[in-house]
Amino acid sequence: MKYNDSVVRTPMIIGNWKMNLDHVQAGQWLLEYAGSNEGWVNRMEASNTMVNRTEIGVLPSFTSLLAIRDMARKTRMTSELYFGAQNVSELDAGAYTGDISAQMLAALDCRYVLVGHSEQRRYHPEDDDTIDQKVRVVLDAGMTPIICIGETKLGRDNGIGIDYALNQLVAAVRLLSAADMCKVIVAYEPVWSIGTGATPEPPVIESALADIRDFINATFGADVAEKVRILYGGSVKPDNASAIIRRYGIDGFLVGGASLDPRQFAKICHRVAESSVVRLRRSAETIYLPGKGTVREFAESTLQAPHQITAEQVATNHPDNASWRAALALAAYRTVGFKWLEEQADIENEDAADASGTMMMVGDPDVLRDTIWANRLRIIESLMKLIDEGRIRGLFSIRQWLIECDDSLGYEERCDMLAEEMANVSCLRAYEELGRDKIDFEDFRVAFVSGYLLCDVDTRNRLWRIRGIDRKKHSPWKEHKLSF
């Protein structure tokens, strides 16, 4: 997708200190960084080179935020080095021991808040059902959320590419308007690269970030996609920063280990400032390819979905809002890919112009978003087909997809509905394995589903007991209105 090159996005570098550097070490870091930066700034000013084109920030531990703020004021670096927090609670206030609210961070003059980092997801664990609320409270407190997305090594090995990361982004932005999205920063960090020293080739990074920008275009429109800054994170060092930042559409870095050394971090900042005015044109094609034959199937689209829920019902029963458009955009990406949709729209515009004798605008910046909306029925039909064939990792039924993208559901309600749907799918699979002629399906269904849900409830209760809490019990033997 071609974007307006006249839109200027300020390059930025954010250092994520993780659980390192206490408040004393943080103050010393700032002094060393100031010393490393001062000589470079003087040289750039002497050669009439612009040095204020880059936004730089660090994300210390909570205990170091006050020290960083006060030291930045003393060294007069408040306009050169910003700071923010590594996490935030989705709650405003109350009896939540150990949590930090967005208002508390705003009172410390935090500029950014990291949301959804892979280490929070892995170790605590944080999930998609709270990330969207965290993004919302950060924006409401006047700060900038940095949304972290990225695929695992398993996802990369299975060939799903950026699909995994886009699914995370769908969940994170479902409460946002177009105006809200313009204020968000997205950080793409392939989890398999963090802290390993293994960095993807620059064209691969460029392709991933281009797909993310196309997704934002497909959901919110081209004008929003042109404004959102998208960063790369994962083993960024001074010796690879220049090669990566020169690629088209890469707006900066989220730096981990290298940010702990103020001199190394300063070098990365200098590389970005010196290279950001020399950008290559987009040269990389998408690294994600839809399933073999999917484009042809989508174009011919004669699917009669074997579901009680039809594609037409899904297409007509959902409101036109950002959450549903994001779900459709991801479905389009998974089925035919953004590039094919853009090409088809251009062909249709040209054909319409020839037929009417009137020249139409080809290459409309919102063509991706509008084409997806106009073809939502065919996209949903194609998605149903791929789900039935088991070709989308992690999706087992169309009902599961609808539950996951329904932003009206609360966390517990969504969990219960997903458990019941997984029981449906598992029941059908088990029945097929057993053999249809050996047992009545209804008898089998009652026993199987009850046992499945009993195991699900017991597992969740066991996890709560490990935490020292008794969860409210409910019986898995209740009547379930399950249909196939």
N, C-alpha and C positions, 0 to 999 in steps of 0.2 A: 504494500500500500504506500502511495506517495503522500507525504505530508508537507505542509507549508513550511519551507525552509526559513521564512522570515520570522517565525516564532522562535524566540530565544529562551532556552531553558538554562538557568545558571548551573554549571557543573558543581558537584558537591562531593565531599569526602567525609564520611562519618566513621570515627574510630570506636569500636565496641570493645571495652575493656573486660567485659564479662566479670567473673568473680576474682578480680586481681586489683592490686594497688589500693592500700588503705588511704585515709584522708591525708596523712603526712606525705606518703609517696605521690599522691595525686598532685599536691602542691609543688613538689620537686619536679614532677613531670612537666608541669606547666612552665616552670622557669626554664628548663632545658629546651622545651619546644620554642619558647619565645626567643631564646638565644640562637637556635638553629634557623629560625625563620627571619630574624632581623637582617642578617647579612644578605640573604637572598632577595628580600624585598628591596633593600638599598640598591643592589645590582640591577634589578629589573627597572626600578624608577630611573636610574642613571641612563639606561638605554632606551628610555621612553616606552617601555613595555607595560601594558596594563596588568596590574597585579590584583585588582579587586574583582576579578571575574569569577572567582571560585568561592563557594560557601563551604566552610570547614566546621566540623563539630565533633565532640566526643561524648560517649555514653558511659559515665563512671557507675560504680555501685551506689546504692542509695546513700550510704554513709559518707560518700565523698562529694555529693552534690553541693553541699553548702561550702565546703572548702574550695571547690573549683570556682564557684560563683564569686566568693570573696577574693580569691587570688586573681581571677580575671579582672576584677575591678581595680585591684591594687596595681596590676601591671598594665592597665589600660588596654586590655585585649578583648574587651567585651564586644567590640565591633569586628574583630578578626577571628575569634574562636567562640562558637556557641556550644551549648551542652544540652543534654537531655537524659532521660531515664531508660533503663533496659526493660521495664515492664510496668504495668499499672493494673489496679483492680477495675473491674467493670462496674463496681458499686460506688456510690457517692460517699457514704458514711455509715457508721453503725458498729455493731459488736462483731467485728471481723478481725480478730487478732492476727497481726502480722501483715495485713494488707496496706497498700498505699493508694490513696485516691488521686484522681486527676487534679482535683483542686489543690491538694497538698503539693503536687509537683509544679503546678502553675504558680503557686505562691513563692517557690524557689527560683522563678524566672526560667524554668525549663522551656526549651524551644521545641524539642522533639521527644517522642516516646516510641520505643521499639515495641512492636506488637506481633505476636505469633512466631517468635524465633524458634527454630527447630529444636534447640536445647530445652526451651520451655515445654514444647510439645512432647519431647522424649522423656524428660526426667520428672515432670511434676504430676500428672501430665496435663497439658492444656489442650483444649479441643476447639473445633470450629464454632461450636455453639456459644462461646464466650468472646471470641475474637472480634466479631462484628460489633458487639456491645462496647468492647474496649476502644475500637476505632471511633465509635460514636461519642463516648465520654471525653476522649482526648480532643476531638474537634470542638466539642461544646465548651471545653475549658480554654480554648484559644491556642492550643498547641498543635503541632504537626505529627500525625501518626506515620511511622515508617513500617509498612506491612511487609513482613518477611514471608516469602514463598520459595519452594524448591523441591525437586524430586529426590528420592532416596536412591541408593545404589541399586536396590531391587527394581525400582521403577525404571531406572536407566537401562539395566540389563534386559528388562522385559520389552524395551523398545517403545515405551509410551511417551518418551520425550517430555515436552513441556506440559502435557495434558494434566499431570499430577499437580503441578504448580498452579495451573489455571483453575483447577477445582478448588484449591485453597483460596484463591483470589475471589472466586464467586461467593464463597461463604463470608469473606471478610468485608465485602462492599455492599451486601444486600440491604443495608439500612441507609445507604447514602444517595443523595441527589447528585445531579451533574455538577452543581456548584460545589458540593462537598468533595467530590472526587478530584476536582482541580487542585485541592489543597493537600492531597495525599501523596506520599512518596512510596514507591514500590521497590523493594529490594529482592532481587532474584539471587538466591544462594543454593546451588545444587548441594544437597546435604553430603553427598559422597565426596565433595571437594573440600569441605570445611576442615581446616587444620591438617590436611593430608599432604599439602604441597603439590597436589595434582590439580592443575588448572585446565579447564577445557581450552581448546584452541580458540583464538579470538573470533574467527568466523562462526563458530558454534555459539559463543556467547552472544554475538550480534544477532544471530538467528533467533535465539531464545527470547531476547528482549524485544525483537521485532514482533514476534508472535504475541507477547504480552501487550504491546501497544496496540496491535490489531484487535485483540480481545477488548481492550478498553474502548476502542473505536466502535466495535460491534455492539457494545452495551450502552455507552453514553454518548457516542458521536465523535466525529473527527476533531472538532474544536476542543473537546476535553482531552482526547488522546494526545494532541499536540502539546498540551500544557503539563501533563503529568511527568514528573521526573522518575526514571527507572534506573536503579543502581545495580551493579553486579557485586557479589560478595563470594569469597571462597579462595583462600590462599593468595590474596593480593599482596604483592611485594613491590619494592621500587624497581626491580629489574623487569617486571612484566606490565607495570602500570601504563607506560607510554603506548605499548602495542595495543592494549585493550581499549584505552580511552579514545584512540583515534578511530575506532570502528563506528559506523553510523548508528546513531540512536542510543548510544551508551552515555548516560548522564553523570556517571561518577561511581564511587565505590563505597561499600560497607566493609571496613577493614577490621579484621580480628586480631590475630597474634602480632602482626607487624605494628599495630597501633600502640602496643605497650612500650615500645622504644620510641621516645619523642623524636630522635634524629631520623629514624627510618620512616616514621609517620610524616615528618616534615618533607622528606624526599618524595614520598608519594604525592603529597599535596603540590609540590613544585612540578612534578612530572605532569600532573593533570592541568595545572595552570598554563604550562608551556605548550601542551599538546592540544588543548581543547579547541583552539581556533583552527586546527588542521584536521578536519574530519573527512573521512572517506565517504563517498556515496555508498548507499546500501549495496552490498555485493553478495550477501549470503542468502540462499533460499532457506525456507523453513526446514528444520530438522525433523519435524513431525509429518508423517505421511499417513493419511487415512487408510483404512483397510483395503486390501486388494479388491478392485471391482466396485468399491463403494460409490465412486463418482457416477459410474454408469447406472448403477441401481437407483441412485438418487434422481438422476436425470429422467429415467424412464418411469420410476415410482408408480408401480401398480400393486403395491403391497396391500393385502387385506389382513390387518393385524388380528391374530387369534387371541384377543383380549376382551374381557368385558368392558374395560376402559378403552375407548377408541381414540385414535390420534385426533380426530375432529373434536371430540369432547375436551381433550386436553388443550387443544389450540384455542378453543372458543371460551373456555371456562376460567381462564387466567387473565387478570387485569394487566394493562399496559403500564408496568412499573419497572424500576431498575432491577429489582430482584428477579423478576421473570425474564426480562431481557438478558440478564447475565446468564441465567440457566439455558436460554435458547442459544446464546452465543457459544457457550461451551458445547452444547449439543451439535451445533453446526461445525465447530472445530473438530469434534470427534468423528463426524460422519463424512463430510466432504472437504473440509479445510477452507480457510478463508480465501486463499489465492484463487481457487476454482470459482467461488461465489463472485469475487470481484470480476473475474474474466467473463463470467456469464452475464453479469449486469451490464458490462460494457458492450457485449455483443447484442443484447436486447435493446439497449439504447440506440445503437447504430442501426439495427433493423427497423426500429420504430421511426427513426429519422428518415430512412430511405422510403418507407411506406407513406409517410405523411408529406414528404417533400420539405419538411421544416427541420432545420438544424437543431439538434438537442445537445444539451451539455453532457459530454462524456467525461468520466473521471470525477464525478461529484464526490467530494470528500466524505460524505455520509452514505455512500453507496453500499458499503458493507453492512452497516446497521439497518438500512432500509430494505436491502435484499433479504436479510435474515428474517425480518419481520414479515415481509410479503410471502416468504416461502416457509413459514413456521410449520404448516401442516405437513409438508413433505419432509422437513427436517425431523419432526417428531416421528413420522412413519419410518424413516431411515434409522433413527435411534432405536426404535422398538425392534427392528429387524436385527440390528447389531447385538442388542441385549439378548434376544432369543437365541442367537448363535453363540453367545458367550464370548463375544469379541471385545468387550470393554471391561477391563480389569476392575473388579470391585463392584460392578453393577450386575445384579442377578434377576431383577424384574423391573417392569415399568412402574409398578407401585412403589418400589424402593426409591426410584429416581424422584417420583412425585413427592414422597415424604421428605426426602433430603432437601428438596428445593422449596418446600413450603415454609415461608418465614413466619407464618402465623402460629406455628407449633412451639410450645415450650420445650425445654430440654428433656424433662421426664416423659412428657407425652410423646416426643419424637422417639426416644429410646424404646418405649413400650410398643409403639407402632412398628418400628423397625424389627423388634424381636418377633412380633407376630408375623410380619411379612417373611422374615427369614425362616420361621417355622413352616409357613406355607410352601416356600421354595424347597426346603429340605424334605418336607413330607412328600411332595410330588416326586422328587429324585429317588427317595427311599422306596416309594411305591413302585416306581418303574423298575428298580433293581430287584425288588421282591417278586414281581410278576403279577400282572393284573388279575389273573385267573385263580390266585391262591387265597385271597382274602377280600372281603367286602371293603370298598374304599372308605366308606363313612366310619366303620368300626376302626379301621386302621388310622384314619385321620384323628379321631378323638384321642386314641391312646398316644399317638406320636406327638401331636401338638401339645397335649398336656404335659408329657414328659419333657419335651423340648423347653417349654416355658418354665417348668419347675427347675430345670438345670440353669436356665438363664437367670432366674430370680435368685437361686441359691448362690450362683457365682457372684452376682452383684452384692448380695448381702455379706458374703465372705470378704469381699474387698473392703466393704465398709467396716466390718469387725476388725480387720487388720489395722484400720485407722483408729480403732477404739470407739466406734460409734455404732449404735443400733439403728438401723434403717427401718422406717415404717414398713411393716409387712403387708403384703397383699397376696391373695390366693391365686396361684396359676391355674386352679381347677375351675375358675369361673367360666361361664359360657362365652365362647368366642364366635363372633359372626364371621367365619372364614368362608370364602367362596373361591372357586377355581374355574 
